[in-house]
Amino acid sequence: MSQNDPYLPPQGGQYIPPPPQYQATSDIPPQSPYHYSPTPKQGGNRGAVGWLGSAALAVWAVVKYGLFFVFKIPALATLLSAMVSFGAYSLLYGGWFAVALVVMLFVHEMGHVLEIRRQGMHATAPIFIPFLGAAIFQRQHPTDALKQAQIGIAGPIAGTLGATVAWVLYSSTQNPVFLLAASIGFFLNLLNLIPVWQLDGAWILAPVSPWFQVAGLVMIGVSVFVFHFASFLLIIIAVLGIQTMRAGFRNANNPYYTSVPMQARLALGAAWLGLVIYLGVMSLQAESLFTALAR
């Protein structure tokens, strides 16, 4: 769930790559943001106003150049957004939960970033968005659905490896923090494999069949109405996914999708299914261990 809005080619038309999307940049000029010349003090009130004005200008300079560095240095943007997310999650769920979640989100998103760069395109480092996860931004887009699916599955693969490492560390140390990280990682990546809207599962299975998006909506409906997993975010994703599902059927015969060989489609479907089974089993095991520890 980390990439930009998926680009769907027009019905019956030739695939035209979308216009490039760039990171936010700053137009801040290099000169000093203000010029201060001290003047003789004329009365207490006027002097106080002068000091307040100077302080306001100083604060504005800090904010102005702070934003400049945030948007010009991607690593700093990642670090600051991670700190903001960590603070937000800490307030609600505690510090260790926040650390585990931010780390697992970072590992997942870096899987997407590495695959994008492996394909010769540019991608930013992850930018964290509190309570929504994280996002990356691309300047270019793949030219066919297979390359896009490879980018989509790279995130869950990296995230699954990260969660498995945390699981192994817990097995070796019995430190519950590693169990927490593993549990979050398994569930996070399993959730992202639902083939709906911008979740990774939709990118992975788009070249296989548009019917998987129907299955994804059914899965969300069962989770909400049968198992009472009433996540507001999940419901919003399902509502937005209806339009994406309809577009998938309209564009199923577009060369963007039909150019993907059958062997590649089968491989994508098998990889998706293998990840779902593994992550589902491991999520249940982690949950059972948490239940045992709570007794």
MARKOLZA-132702 format. One record per residue (C-alpha): residue number from 1; residue in one letter; x, y, z. Coordinates in Angstrom, 1 decimal, m for minus. Layout:
BEGIN
site num = NUM, residuo = A, east = X, north = Y, up = Z
...
END
This chain:
BEGIN
site num = 1, residuo = M, east = 0.0, north = 0.0, up = 0.0
site num = 2, residuo = S, east = 2.9, north = 2.2, up = m0.6
site num = 3, residuo = Q, east = 2.9, north = 3.3, up = m4.2
site num = 4, residuo = N, east = 1.2, north = 6.1, up = m6.0
site num = 5, residuo = D, east = m2.3, north = 5.7, up = m7.4
site num = 6, residuo = P, east = m2.3, north = 2.8, up = m9.9
site num = 7, residuo = Y, east = m2.5, north = 3.9, up = m13.5
site num = 8, residuo = L, east = m5.2, north = 2.1, up = m15.5
site num = 9, residuo = P, east = m4.9, north = 2.4, up = m19.3
site num = 10, residuo = P, east = m8.0, north = 3.6, up = m21.1
site num = 11, residuo = Q, east = m10.5, north = 1.2, up = m22.5
site num = 12, residuo = G, east = m9.5, north = m0.1, up = m26.0
site num = 13, residuo = G, east = m6.5, north = 2.3, up = m26.2
site num = 14, residuo = Q, east = m2.8, north = 2.0, up = m26.3
site num = 15, residuo = Y, east = m1.0, north = 2.2, up = m23.0
site num = 16, residuo = I, east = 0.3, north = 5.7, up = m22.3
site num = 17, residuo = P, east = 2.5, north = 6.1, up = m19.3
site num = 18, residuo = P, east = 1.2, north = 8.7, up = m16.8
site num = 19, residuo = P, east = 3.0, north = 12.0, up = m16.4
site num = 20, residuo = P, east = 5.9, north = 11.8, up = m14.0
site num = 21, residuo = Q, east = 5.2, north = 12.7, up = m10.4
site num = 22, residuo = Y, east = 7.9, north = 14.4, up = m8.4
site num = 23, residuo = Q, east = 8.8, north = 14.9, up = m4.8
site num = 24, residuo = A, east = 7.8, north = 18.2, up = m3.3
site num = 25, residuo = T, east = 10.6, north = 20.7, up = m3.8
site num = 26, residuo = S, east = 11.3, north = 24.0, up = m2.3
site num = 27, residuo = D, east = 11.5, north = 27.3, up = m4.1
site num = 28, residuo = I, east = 13.2, north = 29.0, up = m1.1
site num = 29, residuo = P, east = 15.8, north = 31.5, up = m2.4
site num = 30, residuo = P, east = 19.3, north = 31.2, up = m0.9
site num = 31, residuo = Q, east = 19.5, north = 34.6, up = 0.5
site num = 32, residuo = S, east = 18.7, north = 35.4, up = 4.2
site num = 33, residuo = P, east = 15.0, north = 35.4, up = 4.9
site num = 34, residuo = Y, east = 15.2, north = 38.7, up = 6.7
site num = 35, residuo = H, east = 17.5, north = 41.7, up = 7.4
site num = 36, residuo = Y, east = 17.6, north = 43.1, up = 10.9
site num = 37, residuo = S, east = 19.1, north = 46.5, up = 11.7
site num = 38, residuo = P, east = 19.0, north = 47.5, up = 15.3
site num = 39, residuo = T, east = 17.5, north = 50.9, up = 16.0
site num = 40, residuo = P, east = 17.7, north = 53.0, up = 19.2
site num = 41, residuo = K, east = 15.2, north = 52.0, up = 21.8
site num = 42, residuo = Q, east = 12.4, north = 54.5, up = 22.1
site num = 43, residuo = G, east = 10.2, north = 53.6, up = 24.9
site num = 44, residuo = G, east = 9.5, north = 50.2, up = 26.6
site num = 45, residuo = N, east = 6.5, north = 49.2, up = 24.6
site num = 46, residuo = R, east = 8.1, north = 49.9, up = 21.3
site num = 47, residuo = G, east = 11.2, north = 48.0, up = 22.3
site num = 48, residuo = A, east = 9.1, north = 45.0, up = 23.4
site num = 49, residuo = V, east = 7.3, north = 45.0, up = 20.0
site num = 50, residuo = G, east = 10.6, north = 45.1, up = 18.3
site num = 51, residuo = W, east = 11.9, north = 42.1, up = 20.2
site num = 52, residuo = L, east = 8.7, north = 40.2, up = 19.5
site num = 53, residuo = G, east = 9.0, north = 41.0, up = 15.8
site num = 54, residuo = S, east = 12.6, north = 39.8, up = 15.7
site num = 55, residuo = A, east = 11.6, north = 36.6, up = 17.5
site num = 56, residuo = A, east = 8.8, north = 36.0, up = 15.0
site num = 57, residuo = L, east = 11.2, north = 36.5, up = 12.1
site num = 58, residuo = A, east = 13.7, north = 34.1, up = 13.7
site num = 59, residuo = V, east = 11.0, north = 31.4, up = 14.2
site num = 60, residuo = W, east = 10.0, north = 31.9, up = 10.5
site num = 61, residuo = A, east = 13.6, north = 31.5, up = 9.4
site num = 62, residuo = V, east = 13.9, north = 28.2, up = 11.3
site num = 63, residuo = V, east = 10.6, north = 26.8, up = 9.9
site num = 64, residuo = K, east = 11.4, north = 28.0, up = 6.4
site num = 65, residuo = Y, east = 14.9, north = 26.5, up = 6.2
site num = 66, residuo = G, east = 13.7, north = 23.5, up = 8.2
site num = 67, residuo = L, east = 11.2, north = 22.7, up = 5.4
site num = 68, residuo = F, east = 13.9, north = 23.3, up = 2.8
site num = 69, residuo = F, east = 16.1, north = 20.6, up = 4.4
site num = 70, residuo = V, east = 13.2, north = 18.2, up = 4.9
site num = 71, residuo = F, east = 12.3, north = 18.2, up = 1.2
site num = 72, residuo = K, east = 15.8, north = 18.5, up = m0.2
site num = 73, residuo = I, east = 17.3, north = 15.7, up = 1.9
site num = 74, residuo = P, east = 15.1, north = 12.6, up = 1.5
site num = 75, residuo = A, east = 16.8, north = 10.7, up = 4.3
site num = 76, residuo = L, east = 15.9, north = 13.6, up = 6.7
site num = 77, residuo = A, east = 12.3, north = 13.5, up = 5.5
site num = 78, residuo = T, east = 12.2, north = 9.8, up = 6.2
site num = 79, residuo = L, east = 13.7, north = 10.2, up = 9.7
site num = 80, residuo = L, east = 11.5, north = 13.1, up = 10.7
site num = 81, residuo = S, east = 8.3, north = 11.4, up = 9.4
site num = 82, residuo = A, east = 9.3, north = 8.2, up = 11.2
site num = 83, residuo = M, east = 9.8, north = 10.2, up = 14.5
site num = 84, residuo = V, east = 6.3, north = 11.8, up = 14.1
site num = 85, residuo = S, east = 4.7, north = 8.4, up = 13.5
site num = 86, residuo = F, east = 6.6, north = 6.9, up = 16.4
site num = 87, residuo = G, east = 5.3, north = 9.7, up = 18.7
site num = 88, residuo = A, east = 1.8, north = 9.3, up = 17.5
site num = 89, residuo = Y, east = 1.8, north = 5.5, up = 17.9
site num = 90, residuo = S, east = 3.5, north = 5.7, up = 21.3
site num = 91, residuo = L, east = 0.8, north = 7.9, up = 22.7
site num = 92, residuo = L, east = m1.9, north = 5.3, up = 21.9
site num = 93, residuo = Y, east = m0.1, north = 1.9, up = 22.0
site num = 94, residuo = G, east = 3.2, north = 2.4, up = 23.9
site num = 95, residuo = G, east = 6.8, north = 2.8, up = 22.9
site num = 96, residuo = W, east = 7.7, north = m0.7, up = 22.0
site num = 97, residuo = F, east = 4.7, north = m1.2, up = 19.8
site num = 98, residuo = A, east = 5.6, north = 2.1, up = 18.0
site num = 99, residuo = V, east = 9.2, north = 0.9, up = 17.4
site num = 100, residuo = A, east = 8.1, north = m2.5, up = 16.1
site num = 101, residuo = L, east = 5.5, north = m1.0, up = 13.8
site num = 102, residuo = V, east = 7.8, north = 1.7, up = 12.3
site num = 103, residuo = V, east = 10.6, north = m0.8, up = 11.7
site num = 104, residuo = M, east = 8.2, north = m3.3, up = 10.0
site num = 105, residuo = L, east = 6.7, north = m0.6, up = 7.8
site num = 106, residuo = F, east = 10.2, north = 0.6, up = 6.8
site num = 107, residuo = V, east = 11.3, north = m2.9, up = 5.9
site num = 108, residuo = H, east = 8.2, north = m3.5, up = 3.8
site num = 109, residuo = E, east = 8.5, north = m0.2, up = 1.9
site num = 110, residuo = M, east = 12.2, north = m0.6, up = 1.3
site num = 111, residuo = G, east = 11.3, north = m3.8, up = m0.6
site num = 112, residuo = H, east = 9.3, north = m1.7, up = m3.0
site num = 113, residuo = V, east = 12.1, north = 0.9, up = m3.3
site num = 114, residuo = L, east = 14.8, north = m1.6, up = m4.0
site num = 115, residuo = E, east = 12.8, north = m3.3, up = m6.8
site num = 116, residuo = I, east = 11.9, north = 0.1, up = m8.4
site num = 117, residuo = R, east = 15.5, north = 1.0, up = m8.4
site num = 118, residuo = R, east = 16.5, north = m2.4, up = m9.7
site num = 119, residuo = Q, east = 14.3, north = m1.8, up = m12.7
site num = 120, residuo = G, east = 16.2, north = 1.4, up = m13.3
site num = 121, residuo = M, east = 13.6, north = 3.9, up = m12.1
site num = 122, residuo = H, east = 13.9, north = 6.4, up = m9.3
site num = 123, residuo = A, east = 12.0, north = 6.1, up = m6.0
site num = 124, residuo = T, east = 12.2, north = 8.1, up = m2.8
site num = 125, residuo = A, east = 12.9, north = 6.6, up = 0.6
site num = 126, residuo = P, east = 9.7, north = 5.8, up = 2.6
site num = 127, residuo = I, east = 7.7, north = 8.7, up = 4.0
site num = 128, residuo = F, east = 5.7, north = 7.7, up = 7.1
site num = 129, residuo = I, east = 2.1, north = 8.8, up = 7.5
site num = 130, residuo = P, east = 0.7, north = 8.3, up = 11.1
site num = 131, residuo = F, east = m2.2, north = 5.8, up = 11.2
site num = 132, residuo = L, east = m2.0, north = 5.3, up = 7.5
site num = 133, residuo = G, east = 1.3, north = 3.5, up = 7.1
site num = 134, residuo = A, east = 4.0, north = 4.8, up = 4.8
site num = 135, residuo = A, east = 4.4, north = 5.8, up = 1.1
site num = 136, residuo = I, east = 7.0, north = 6.1, up = m1.6
site num = 137, residuo = F, east = 7.0, north = 8.3, up = m4.6
site num = 138, residuo = Q, east = 8.1, north = 7.4, up = m8.1
site num = 139, residuo = R, east = 9.2, north = 9.7, up = m11.0
site num = 140, residuo = Q, east = 8.6, north = 7.0, up = m13.5
site num = 141, residuo = H, east = 6.1, north = 4.2, up = m13.9
site num = 142, residuo = P, east = 6.5, north = 0.6, up = m15.3
site num = 143, residuo = T, east = 5.5, north = 0.1, up = m18.9
site num = 144, residuo = D, east = 3.6, north = m3.2, up = m18.3
site num = 145, residuo = A, east = 1.6, north = m4.9, up = m15.6
site num = 146, residuo = L, east = 4.3, north = m7.5, up = m15.0
site num = 147, residuo = K, east = 6.9, north = m5.0, up = m13.9
site num = 148, residuo = Q, east = 4.3, north = m3.3, up = m11.7
site num = 149, residuo = A, east = 3.4, north = m6.6, up = m10.1
site num = 150, residuo = Q, east = 7.1, north = m7.3, up = m9.4
site num = 151, residuo = I, east = 7.2, north = m4.0, up = m7.6
site num = 152, residuo = G, east = 4.0, north = m4.8, up = m5.7
site num = 153, residuo = I, east = 5.2, north = m8.2, up = m4.5
site num = 154, residuo = A, east = 8.7, north = m7.0, up = m3.4
site num = 155, residuo = G, east = 7.2, north = m5.2, up = m0.4
site num = 156, residuo = P, east = 5.4, north = m8.2, up = 1.1
site num = 157, residuo = I, east = 8.5, north = m10.4, up = 0.4
site num = 158, residuo = A, east = 10.8, north = m8.0, up = 2.2
site num = 159, residuo = G, east = 8.3, north = m7.5, up = 5.0
site num = 160, residuo = T, east = 7.8, north = m11.3, up = 5.4
site num = 161, residuo = L, east = 11.6, north = m11.8, up = 5.7
site num = 162, residuo = G, east = 11.7, north = m9.0, up = 8.3
site num = 163, residuo = A, east = 9.0, north = m10.5, up = 10.4
site num = 164, residuo = T, east = 10.6, north = m14.0, up = 10.1
site num = 165, residuo = V, east = 13.9, north = m12.6, up = 11.4
site num = 166, residuo = A, east = 12.0, north = m11.1, up = 14.4
site num = 167, residuo = W, east = 10.4, north = m14.5, up = 14.9
site num = 168, residuo = V, east = 13.7, north = m16.3, up = 14.9
site num = 169, residuo = L, east = 15.2, north = m13.7, up = 17.3
site num = 170, residuo = Y, east = 12.2, north = m14.3, up = 19.7
site num = 171, residuo = S, east = 12.7, north = m18.0, up = 19.5
site num = 172, residuo = S, east = 16.4, north = m17.5, up = 20.4
site num = 173, residuo = T, east = 16.0, north = m14.9, up = 23.1
site num = 174, residuo = Q, east = 12.4, north = m15.2, up = 24.3
site num = 175, residuo = N, east = 12.2, north = m11.4, up = 24.3
site num = 176, residuo = P, east = 8.6, north = m10.5, up = 23.9
site num = 177, residuo = V, east = 9.5, north = m7.3, up = 21.9
site num = 178, residuo = F, east = 10.7, north = m9.6, up = 19.0
site num = 179, residuo = L, east = 7.4, north = m11.5, up = 19.2
site num = 180, residuo = L, east = 5.5, north = m8.2, up = 19.0
site num = 181, residuo = A, east = 7.5, north = m7.2, up = 16.0
site num = 182, residuo = A, east = 7.0, north = m10.5, up = 14.3
site num = 183, residuo = S, east = 3.3, north = m10.5, up = 15.0
site num = 184, residuo = I, east = 2.9, north = m7.0, up = 13.6
site num = 185, residuo = G, east = 5.0, north = m7.9, up = 10.5
site num = 186, residuo = F, east = 3.1, north = m11.0, up = 9.7
site num = 187, residuo = F, east = m0.3, north = m9.3, up = 10.0
site num = 188, residuo = L, east = 0.7, north = m6.1, up = 8.2
site num = 189, residuo = N, east = 2.0, north = m8.0, up = 5.2
site num = 190, residuo = L, east = m1.0, north = m10.4, up = 5.2
site num = 191, residuo = L, east = m3.4, north = m7.4, up = 5.2
site num = 192, residuo = N, east = m1.5, north = m5.8, up = 2.3
site num = 193, residuo = L, east = m2.0, north = m9.0, up = 0.1
site num = 194, residuo = I, east = m5.7, north = m8.4, up = m0.1
site num = 195, residuo = P, east = m6.3, north = m7.7, up = m3.8
site num = 196, residuo = V, east = m8.2, north = m4.5, up = m3.4
site num = 197, residuo = W, east = m7.5, north = m0.9, up = m4.5
site num = 198, residuo = Q, east = m3.9, north = 0.2, up = m3.8
site num = 199, residuo = L, east = m3.1, north = m2.8, up = m1.5
site num = 200, residuo = D, east = m0.2, north = m4.8, up = m2.8
site num = 201, residuo = G, east = m2.4, north = m7.8, up = m3.6
site num = 202, residuo = A, east = m4.2, north = m5.7, up = m6.2
site num = 203, residuo = W, east = m0.9, north = m4.8, up = m8.0
site num = 204, residuo = I, east = 0.3, north = m8.4, up = m7.8
site num = 205, residuo = L, east = m2.8, north = m10.1, up = m9.2
site num = 206, residuo = A, east = m3.9, north = m7.4, up = m11.7
site num = 207, residuo = P, east = m2.2, north = m9.2, up = m14.6
site num = 208, residuo = V, east = m3.6, north = m12.6, up = m13.5
site num = 209, residuo = S, east = m7.3, north = m11.8, up = m13.5
site num = 210, residuo = P, east = m9.6, north = m8.9, up = m12.5
site num = 211, residuo = W, east = m11.8, north = m11.5, up = m10.6
site num = 212, residuo = F, east = m9.3, north = m11.4, up = m7.8
site num = 213, residuo = Q, east = m10.5, north = m7.9, up = m6.9
site num = 214, residuo = V, east = m14.0, north = m9.3, up = m6.5
site num = 215, residuo = A, east = m12.6, north = m11.9, up = m4.2
site num = 216, residuo = G, east = m10.8, north = m9.2, up = m2.3
site num = 217, residuo = L, east = m14.0, north = m7.2, up = m1.7
site num = 218, residuo = V, east = m15.7, north = m10.4, up = m0.6
site num = 219, residuo = M, east = m12.9, north = m11.1, up = 1.9
site num = 220, residuo = I, east = m13.3, north = m7.6, up = 3.4
site num = 221, residuo = G, east = m17.0, north = m8.1, up = 3.6
site num = 222, residuo = V, east = m16.6, north = m11.4, up = 5.4
site num = 223, residuo = S, east = m14.1, north = m9.8, up = 7.8
site num = 224, residuo = V, east = m16.5, north = m7.0, up = 8.7
site num = 225, residuo = F, east = m19.9, north = m8.6, up = 8.8
site num = 226, residuo = V, east = m19.0, north = m12.2, up = 9.9
site num = 227, residuo = F, east = m15.9, north = m11.8, up = 12.0
site num = 228, residuo = H, east = m16.8, north = m8.2, up = 13.1
site num = 229, residuo = F, east = m13.4, north = m6.8, up = 12.2
site num = 230, residuo = A, east = m14.9, north = m3.3, up = 11.8
site num = 231, residuo = S, east = m11.8, north = m1.4, up = 10.7
site num = 232, residuo = F, east = m12.8, north = 2.0, up = 9.4
site num = 233, residuo = L, east = m9.8, north = 2.2, up = 7.2
site num = 234, residuo = L, east = m10.5, north = m1.3, up = 5.7
site num = 235, residuo = I, east = m14.1, north = m0.2, up = 4.9
site num = 236, residuo = I, east = m12.8, north = 2.9, up = 3.2
site num = 237, residuo = I, east = m10.4, north = 0.8, up = 1.2
site num = 238, residuo = A, east = m13.2, north = m1.5, up = 0.1
site num = 239, residuo = V, east = m15.4, north = 1.4, up = m1.0
site num = 240, residuo = L, east = m12.6, north = 3.0, up = m3.0
site num = 241, residuo = G, east = m11.8, north = m0.5, up = m4.4
site num = 242, residuo = I, east = m15.2, north = m0.8, up = m6.1
site num = 243, residuo = Q, east = m14.2, north = 1.7, up = m8.8
site num = 244, residuo = T, east = m10.8, north = 0.1, up = m9.3
site num = 245, residuo = M, east = m12.5, north = m3.3, up = m9.7
site num = 246, residuo = R, east = m14.8, north = m2.0, up = m12.4
site num = 247, residuo = A, east = m11.8, north = m0.4, up = m14.2
site num = 248, residuo = G, east = m10.0, north = m3.7, up = m14.0
site num = 249, residuo = F, east = m12.7, north = m5.5, up = m16.0
site num = 250, residuo = R, east = m13.0, north = m2.6, up = m18.5
site num = 251, residuo = N, east = m9.3, north = m2.8, up = m19.3
site num = 252, residuo = A, east = m8.7, north = m6.5, up = m19.0
site num = 253, residuo = N, east = m8.0, north = m6.8, up = m22.8
site num = 254, residuo = N, east = m5.6, north = m3.9, up = m22.9
site num = 255, residuo = P, east = m2.0, north = m4.8, up = m24.0
site num = 256, residuo = Y, east = m0.8, north = m3.4, up = m20.7
site num = 257, residuo = Y, east = m2.2, north = m6.6, up = m19.1
site num = 258, residuo = T, east = m2.4, north = m9.1, up = m22.0
site num = 259, residuo = S, east = 1.3, north = m8.7, up = m22.8
site num = 260, residuo = V, east = 2.1, north = m10.6, up = m19.6
site num = 261, residuo = P, east = 3.0, north = m14.2, up = m20.5
site num = 262, residuo = M, east = 0.9, north = m17.0, up = m19.0
site num = 263, residuo = Q, east = 4.0, north = m18.5, up = m17.2
site num = 264, residuo = A, east = 4.5, north = m15.1, up = m15.4
site num = 265, residuo = R, east = 0.8, north = m15.0, up = m14.4
site num = 266, residuo = L, east = 1.0, north = m18.4, up = m12.9
site num = 267, residuo = A, east = 4.2, north = m17.6, up = m11.1
site num = 268, residuo = L, east = 2.6, north = m14.4, up = m9.6
site num = 269, residuo = G, east = m0.5, north = m16.3, up = m8.5
site num = 270, residuo = A, east = 1.6, north = m19.0, up = m6.9
site num = 271, residuo = A, east = 3.9, north = m16.5, up = m5.1
site num = 272, residuo = W, east = 0.8, north = m14.6, up = m3.8
site num = 273, residuo = L, east = m0.8, north = m17.8, up = m2.6
site num = 274, residuo = G, east = 2.4, north = m19.0, up = m0.9
site num = 275, residuo = L, east = 2.8, north = m15.7, up = 0.9
site num = 276, residuo = V, east = m0.8, north = m15.7, up = 2.1
site num = 277, residuo = I, east = m0.6, north = m19.2, up = 3.5
site num = 278, residuo = Y, east = 2.7, north = m18.6, up = 5.2
site num = 279, residuo = L, east = 1.7, north = m15.3, up = 6.7
site num = 280, residuo = G, east = m1.7, north = m16.7, up = 7.8
site num = 281, residuo = V, east = m0.1, north = m19.6, up = 9.6
site num = 282, residuo = M, east = 2.6, north = m17.5, up = 11.3
site num = 283, residuo = S, east = 0.0, north = m14.8, up = 12.3
site num = 284, residuo = L, east = m2.0, north = m17.5, up = 14.1
site num = 285, residuo = Q, east = 1.1, north = m18.9, up = 15.8
site num = 286, residuo = A, east = 2.2, north = m15.5, up = 17.0
site num = 287, residuo = E, east = m1.3, north = m14.8, up = 18.3
site num = 288, residuo = S, east = m1.4, north = m18.1, up = 20.2
site num = 289, residuo = L, east = 2.0, north = m17.3, up = 21.8
site num = 290, residuo = F, east = 0.7, north = m13.8, up = 22.9
site num = 291, residuo = T, east = m2.3, north = m15.5, up = 24.5
site num = 292, residuo = A, east = m0.1, north = m17.9, up = 26.4
site num = 293, residuo = L, east = 2.1, north = m15.1, up = 27.6
site num = 294, residuo = A, east = m0.9, north = m13.1, up = 28.8
site num = 295, residuo = R, east = m2.0, north = m15.9, up = 31.1
END
